């Protein structure tokens, strides 16, 4: 008991750890310029360093041992004195007489010239701080999150733009048109940027995003309609006809089979709720279709084959809640237990996209 009481007493006597902001205000020399600006941006909730901090040049010409010399809070903003950059002071870009004049007036308690020069230097120093964010991904993401909560006009999220550019959707407002949104594209930007795009990469993307087993069947083939200028026409009168040489280019019918025109994504086996979520009129399948279309483009068509696990195949019943729909979620009854999964459902991407446009 005495040991426990002594531990509690020691805990009460132990000083509480200071926050980064408190440490910065009390001991600014411990922080470099970029770290100090990042802390002050978070403290004020501003994505623009110029809105978060009012910068001031260090006085005098003595050697400055640290980037930050003083930090103090003034209402909702912070005032930071730095010797790293400025118009006057030890690192000033103006001729030395300006610094001498500023120091002389400050000794006479006349800070007007110093404050005027600080106003002129505010934007360049803020841009210098902004440049320190540009190539640090974690700070870019932080600035973007602050921009969402700030009313000030702020630069765009450069990291997001880079990731979308890798996927081919860096054009403004292009990714926002996808039903799946831009977040999956950014997450899988590495696979999207790899060329040539492969079936294994597509299966990995969809499988990881859905959390389901996915296999891609290549060269599944599809019937392609023939246009009026592509069908065979026999010669008639003054018309020489077209594509009418037997064994060369003649074809009977209005469509042709192309083995390279389509792939099929086999998803599953799924339980019944998971299968119902993959029907063409459900949002999940529309988003999956959007993700696959973003990866494949419009050169290759595809179909989605959700596979229902054998134990989850429902009995054929007329119900009002989830009525059976031919070709979607209904199977003829069998004698005994079903031995194999149900892979019959096959939904073309065009159908899914058409239903999505109508809803």
C-alpha positions as CSV (number, residue, x, y, z in Angstrom):
1,X,0.0,0.0,0.0
2,X,2.8,2.4,0.9
3,X,4.5,1.7,-2.4
4,X,1.3,2.3,-4.4
5,X,0.6,5.6,-2.6
6,X,4.2,6.7,-3.2
7,X,3.8,5.9,-6.9
8,X,0.6,8.0,-7.1
9,X,2.3,10.9,-5.3
10,X,5.2,10.7,-7.7
11,X,2.8,10.8,-10.6
12,X,1.1,13.9,-9.2
13,X,4.4,15.6,-8.6
14,X,5.8,14.7,-12.1
15,X,5.4,17.7,-14.4
16,X,2.9,17.2,-17.3
17,X,4.4,16.9,-20.8
18,X,4.1,20.1,-22.8
19,X,2.5,20.2,-26.2
20,X,4.5,21.0,-29.3
21,X,2.9,24.4,-29.4
22,X,3.8,25.2,-25.8
23,X,7.4,24.0,-26.4
24,X,7.6,26.1,-29.6
25,X,6.5,29.3,-27.7
26,X,8.7,28.7,-24.7
27,X,11.8,27.4,-26.6
28,X,11.6,28.3,-30.3
29,X,15.3,27.6,-30.9
30,X,14.6,23.9,-30.7
31,X,12.6,24.0,-34.0
32,X,13.7,24.6,-37.6
33,X,11.7,27.0,-39.8
34,X,9.6,24.3,-41.6
35,X,8.7,22.4,-38.4
36,X,7.7,25.7,-36.6
37,X,5.5,26.8,-39.5
38,X,3.8,23.4,-39.6
39,X,3.0,23.5,-35.9
40,X,1.6,27.0,-36.2
41,X,-0.5,26.1,-39.2
42,X,-2.1,23.3,-37.3
43,X,-2.7,25.5,-34.3
44,X,-4.5,28.1,-36.3
45,X,-6.2,25.7,-38.7
46,X,-4.9,27.7,-41.7
47,X,-3.5,26.0,-44.8
48,X,-1.7,29.2,-45.9
49,X,1.4,30.0,-43.9
50,X,0.9,33.7,-44.5
51,X,-2.5,33.5,-42.8
52,X,-1.2,31.5,-39.9
53,X,1.9,33.4,-39.0
54,X,3.0,37.1,-39.1
55,X,6.8,37.0,-39.8
56,X,9.2,39.5,-38.5
57,X,12.9,39.9,-39.2
58,X,15.5,39.6,-36.4
59,X,17.1,42.8,-35.2
60,X,20.8,43.4,-35.2
61,X,23.6,41.9,-37.2
62,X,24.8,39.3,-34.7
63,X,25.0,35.6,-35.6
64,X,21.7,33.8,-35.3
65,X,22.1,30.2,-33.9
66,X,18.6,29.0,-34.8
67,X,15.9,29.5,-37.4
68,X,13.3,30.7,-34.9
69,X,14.1,33.3,-32.4
70,X,10.7,34.1,-30.8
71,X,7.1,33.0,-31.2
72,X,4.2,34.6,-29.5
73,X,0.4,34.5,-30.0
74,X,-1.5,37.6,-30.9
75,X,-5.2,36.9,-30.8
76,X,-5.9,34.2,-33.3
77,X,-2.6,34.4,-35.1
78,X,1.1,34.0,-34.2
79,X,4.0,36.4,-34.5
80,X,7.3,34.7,-35.3
81,X,10.7,36.3,-35.4
82,X,13.1,34.5,-37.7
83,X,16.7,35.1,-38.7
84,X,16.6,32.7,-41.6
85,X,15.2,35.1,-44.2
86,X,14.0,38.7,-44.4
87,X,14.7,42.1,-45.8
88,X,16.9,43.2,-42.9
89,X,18.8,41.6,-40.1
90,X,21.7,39.1,-40.2
91,X,20.2,37.4,-43.4
92,X,18.7,40.5,-44.9
93,X,18.8,41.0,-48.6
94,X,18.7,44.8,-48.5
95,X,22.0,46.8,-48.1
96,X,23.4,47.0,-44.6
97,X,22.4,50.7,-44.1
98,X,18.7,49.6,-44.0
99,X,19.4,47.3,-41.1
100,X,21.4,50.0,-39.3
101,X,18.6,52.4,-39.7
102,X,16.0,49.9,-38.4
103,X,18.2,49.1,-35.4
104,X,18.7,52.8,-34.7
105,X,14.9,53.5,-34.8
106,X,14.1,50.5,-32.6
107,X,16.6,51.8,-30.0
108,X,14.6,55.1,-30.1
109,X,11.3,53.0,-29.7
110,X,10.2,53.9,-33.2
111,X,9.4,50.6,-34.9
112,X,7.5,52.0,-37.9
113,X,10.2,51.3,-40.5
114,X,10.8,47.8,-39.2
115,X,7.1,47.0,-39.3
116,X,6.8,48.5,-42.8
117,X,9.6,46.3,-44.1
118,X,8.0,43.3,-42.4
119,X,4.8,43.9,-44.3
120,X,6.7,44.0,-47.5
121,X,8.6,40.7,-46.6
122,X,5.5,38.9,-45.3
123,X,4.4,37.4,-48.7
124,X,7.9,36.3,-49.8
125,X,8.6,34.6,-46.5
126,X,5.1,32.9,-46.6
127,X,5.9,31.7,-50.2
128,X,9.2,30.4,-48.9
129,X,7.4,28.5,-46.2
130,X,4.9,27.2,-48.8
131,X,7.8,25.9,-50.9
132,X,8.9,23.9,-48.0
133,X,5.6,22.0,-48.1
134,X,5.5,21.2,-51.8
135,X,7.8,18.2,-51.8
136,X,6.9,16.7,-48.4
137,X,3.9,14.4,-49.0
138,X,2.9,14.3,-45.3
139,X,2.8,18.1,-45.1
140,X,1.0,18.4,-48.4
141,X,-1.7,16.0,-47.0
142,X,-1.9,18.1,-43.8
143,X,-2.2,21.3,-45.7
144,X,-5.0,19.8,-47.8
145,X,-6.9,18.7,-44.7
146,X,-6.6,22.2,-43.3
147,X,-7.8,23.7,-46.6
148,X,-11.0,21.8,-46.2
149,X,-11.7,23.6,-42.9
150,X,-10.3,27.0,-43.9
151,X,-12.2,29.7,-45.7
152,X,-9.1,31.2,-47.2
153,X,-8.2,30.5,-50.8
154,X,-5.4,27.9,-50.7
155,X,-3.3,26.0,-53.2
156,X,-4.6,22.6,-54.4
157,X,-3.5,19.4,-52.9
158,X,-0.4,18.7,-55.0
159,X,-0.1,15.1,-53.7
160,X,-3.6,14.3,-54.9
161,X,-3.0,15.8,-58.3
162,X,0.2,13.8,-58.7
163,X,-1.5,10.5,-57.8
164,X,-4.4,11.2,-60.1
165,X,-2.0,12.2,-62.9
166,X,-0.3,8.8,-62.5
167,X,-3.6,7.0,-63.1
168,X,-4.5,9.1,-66.1
169,X,-7.3,11.0,-64.4
170,X,-5.4,14.2,-63.5
171,X,-7.6,16.4,-65.7
172,X,-9.8,18.5,-63.4
173,X,-13.3,17.1,-62.6
174,X,-12.5,13.9,-64.6
175,X,-12.1,11.6,-61.6
176,X,-15.2,13.1,-59.9
177,X,-17.4,11.8,-62.7
178,X,-16.6,8.2,-61.8
179,X,-19.1,6.4,-59.6
180,X,-16.3,4.9,-57.5
181,X,-14.8,8.4,-56.8
182,X,-11.1,9.4,-56.8
183,X,-10.0,7.7,-53.6
184,X,-9.6,4.2,-55.0
185,X,-7.7,5.6,-57.9
186,X,-5.3,7.4,-55.6
187,X,-4.9,4.3,-53.4
188,X,-4.0,2.0,-56.4
189,X,-2.1,4.7,-58.3
190,X,1.0,2.4,-58.5
191,X,-0.9,-0.3,-60.3
192,X,-2.7,2.2,-62.5
193,X,0.6,3.7,-63.6
194,X,2.2,0.4,-64.6
195,X,2.1,-0.3,-68.3
196,X,1.1,-2.5,-70.0
197,X,-1.9,-3.1,-67.7
198,X,-2.3,-6.7,-66.9
199,X,-5.1,-9.1,-65.8
200,X,-3.2,-9.9,-62.6
201,X,-3.1,-6.2,-61.6
202,X,-6.8,-5.8,-62.3
203,X,-7.6,-8.9,-60.2
204,X,-5.4,-7.6,-57.4
205,X,-7.1,-4.1,-57.4
206,X,-10.7,-5.5,-57.5
207,X,-10.0,-8.3,-55.0
208,X,-8.3,-5.9,-52.5
209,X,-11.1,-3.3,-52.9
210,X,-13.9,-5.8,-52.5
211,X,-12.2,-8.1,-50.0
212,X,-13.3,-11.0,-52.2
213,X,-11.6,-13.6,-54.4
214,X,-11.5,-12.3,-58.0
215,X,-10.3,-14.1,-61.1
216,X,-10.0,-12.5,-64.5
217,X,-10.8,-14.7,-67.5
218,X,-9.0,-13.3,-70.5
219,X,-10.1,-13.8,-74.2
220,X,-13.6,-14.5,-73.2
221,X,-14.8,-13.0,-76.5
222,X,-17.9,-11.1,-77.5
223,X,-20.1,-10.5,-80.4
224,X,-19.4,-7.2,-82.1
225,X,-22.1,-5.6,-84.3
226,X,-21.2,-4.8,-87.9
227,X,-22.0,-1.4,-89.2
228,X,-23.7,-0.8,-92.6
229,X,-20.3,0.0,-94.1
230,X,-18.9,-3.3,-92.8
231,X,-21.4,-6.0,-93.8
232,X,-21.2,-8.0,-97.0
233,X,-23.2,-6.7,-100.0
234,X,-23.6,-8.5,-103.3
235,X,-23.1,-6.5,-106.5
236,X,-26.3,-5.1,-108.0
237,X,-26.6,-2.9,-111.0
238,X,-24.0,-0.2,-110.9
239,X,-23.1,-1.1,-107.3
240,X,-19.9,-3.2,-107.1
241,X,-20.9,-4.5,-103.7
242,X,-18.5,-4.8,-100.8
243,X,-16.9,-7.6,-98.8
244,X,-18.3,-10.2,-101.1
245,X,-15.3,-12.4,-102.0
246,X,-15.8,-15.9,-100.7
247,X,-13.0,-17.1,-98.6
248,X,-11.5,-13.7,-98.4
249,X,-13.8,-11.1,-96.8
250,X,-17.3,-12.3,-97.2
251,X,-19.4,-12.8,-94.0
252,X,-23.0,-13.8,-93.3
253,X,-24.7,-12.0,-90.5
254,X,-24.8,-8.6,-88.8
255,X,-22.2,-9.4,-86.1
256,X,-18.8,-10.9,-85.7
257,X,-17.1,-12.8,-82.9
258,X,-14.0,-11.2,-81.5
259,X,-12.1,-13.3,-79.0
260,X,-10.1,-10.2,-77.7
261,X,-13.1,-8.0,-77.2
262,X,-14.1,-8.9,-73.7
263,X,-12.9,-10.3,-70.4
264,X,-14.9,-11.7,-67.5
265,X,-14.4,-11.0,-63.8
266,X,-15.4,-14.0,-61.7
267,X,-16.1,-12.8,-58.1
268,X,-16.7,-15.2,-55.3
269,X,-18.0,-17.6,-54.1
270,X,-20.3,-15.2,-52.2
271,X,-22.9,-15.7,-49.6
272,X,-26.4,-14.6,-50.4
273,X,-26.2,-11.0,-49.0
274,X,-22.9,-10.5,-50.8
275,X,-24.4,-11.8,-54.0
276,X,-27.5,-9.6,-53.7
277,X,-25.1,-6.6,-53.3
278,X,-23.5,-7.5,-56.7
279,X,-26.7,-7.3,-58.7
280,X,-26.8,-4.7,-61.6
281,X,-29.2,-2.3,-59.9
282,X,-27.1,-2.1,-56.7
283,X,-24.6,0.6,-56.0
284,X,-21.7,-1.7,-55.1
285,X,-21.7,-3.3,-58.6
286,X,-21.9,0.1,-60.2
287,X,-18.8,1.2,-58.3
288,X,-17.0,-2.0,-59.2
289,X,-17.8,-1.5,-62.8
290,X,-16.6,2.1,-62.6
291,X,-13.3,1.0,-61.1
292,X,-12.7,-1.6,-63.7
293,X,-13.7,0.8,-66.5
294,X,-11.2,3.3,-65.2
295,X,-8.5,0.7,-65.4
296,X,-9.4,-0.9,-68.7
297,X,-10.7,2.2,-70.6
298,X,-13.2,1.7,-73.4
299,X,-11.0,-0.4,-75.7
300,X,-11.9,-3.6,-73.9
301,X,-15.3,-4.6,-72.8
302,X,-16.0,-6.8,-69.8
303,X,-18.6,-8.6,-67.8
304,X,-19.0,-9.4,-64.1
305,X,-19.8,-12.9,-62.9
306,X,-20.7,-13.0,-59.2
307,X,-20.6,-16.6,-58.1
308,X,-23.1,-17.7,-55.4
309,X,-21.8,-20.4,-52.9
310,X,-23.7,-23.7,-53.2
311,X,-24.9,-23.6,-49.6
312,X,-26.4,-20.1,-50.2
313,X,-28.5,-20.8,-53.3
314,X,-32.1,-19.8,-52.2
315,X,-35.2,-21.8,-52.9
316,X,-37.4,-20.6,-55.7
317,X,-40.1,-18.7,-53.9
318,X,-42.4,-15.8,-54.8
319,X,-41.7,-13.2,-52.1
320,X,-42.5,-9.5,-52.0
321,X,-39.3,-8.4,-50.2
322,X,-36.8,-10.0,-52.6
323,X,-38.7,-11.4,-55.5
324,X,-36.9,-13.8,-57.9
325,X,-35.6,-12.2,-61.1
326,X,-34.9,-14.4,-64.0
327,X,-31.2,-14.5,-64.9
328,X,-30.3,-12.5,-61.8
329,X,-31.1,-14.3,-58.5
330,X,-33.3,-17.3,-59.3
331,X,-32.4,-21.0,-59.9
332,X,-34.6,-24.0,-60.6
333,X,-34.9,-26.4,-57.7
334,X,-32.8,-29.5,-57.6
335,X,-33.2,-32.8,-55.9
336,X,-30.9,-33.1,-52.9
337,X,-28.2,-30.7,-51.9
338,X,-26.5,-28.6,-54.5
339,X,-22.9,-29.9,-55.0
340,X,-21.5,-27.0,-56.9
341,X,-21.4,-23.2,-56.7
342,X,-23.8,-21.2,-58.9
343,X,-21.8,-19.3,-61.6
344,X,-24.7,-18.6,-64.0
345,X,-25.2,-14.9,-63.3
346,X,-23.4,-12.8,-65.9
347,X,-23.8,-9.1,-66.1
348,X,-22.5,-7.1,-69.0
349,X,-20.7,-3.8,-68.2
350,X,-22.9,-1.9,-70.7
351,X,-26.1,-3.1,-68.8
352,X,-24.7,-2.0,-65.5
353,X,-23.6,1.4,-66.7
354,X,-27.0,1.9,-68.5
355,X,-28.9,1.2,-65.3
356,X,-26.6,3.5,-63.4
357,X,-27.3,6.4,-65.8
358,X,-31.1,5.8,-65.4
359,X,-31.1,5.9,-61.6
